[in-house]
Amino acid sequence: MIFDRTCCVWVAYALLFSVPTLAVADSQQFDIPAEALPSALKAFAAQAHIQVFYVHSEVANARSYAVRGELDTCEALQDLLRDALCDT
């Protein structure tokens, strides 16, 4: 499935704003391989100890980037998503 930039922006905003407890100084240890985005988002939520809400059909065919190391949760989510939903 190909996503246009508008869809990408809205999905990214929805993901970022669905986790209001993200704190800039709140760092966690992450070890998430590059994989199907729904699986990566579940792993991210578990490792960050937060809930993440998203529309499964919008991310079902997308892939994530690997995220490893000690990162704050917002930075880890940005790394995980990078351009995962955008068709450039």
Residue pairs with C-beta under 8 A, 6 or more apart in sequence:
1 60
1 61
2 87
3 11
3 58
3 62
3 85
3 86
3 87
4 87
5 86
7 58
7 85
8 83
8 85
8 86
8 87
11 54
11 55
11 58
11 59
11 85
12 81
12 85
14 53
14 54
14 55
15 41
15 52
15 54
15 77
15 81
16 22
16 74
16 77
18 51
18 52
18 53
18 54
19 48
19 50
19 51
19 52
19 73
19 77
21 50
22 48
22 50
22 72
22 73
22 74
22 77
23 72
23 73
24 72
24 74
25 72
26 72
26 73
27 70
27 71
27 72
27 73
28 47
28 48
28 49
28 70
28 71
28 72
28 73
28 76
29 47
29 69
29 70
30 44
30 47
30 48
30 67
30 68
30 69
30 70
30 71
30 76
31 47
31 67
31 68
32 40
32 43
32 44
32 47
32 64
32 66
32 67
32 68
32 76
32 80
33 40
33 66
34 40
34 63
34 64
34 65
34 66
35 43
35 63
35 64
36 60
36 62
36 63
36 64
37 59
37 60
37 62
37 63
37 64
37 84
37 85
38 56
38 59
38 60
40 64
40 67
40 80
41 52
41 54
41 59
41 64
41 80
44 52
44 67
44 76
44 77
44 80
45 51
45 52
48 73
48 76
48 77
50 73
58 85
59 84
59 85
62 84
62 85
63 84
64 80
64 81
64 84
65 79
65 80
65 81
65 82
65 84
67 76
67 79
67 80
71 79
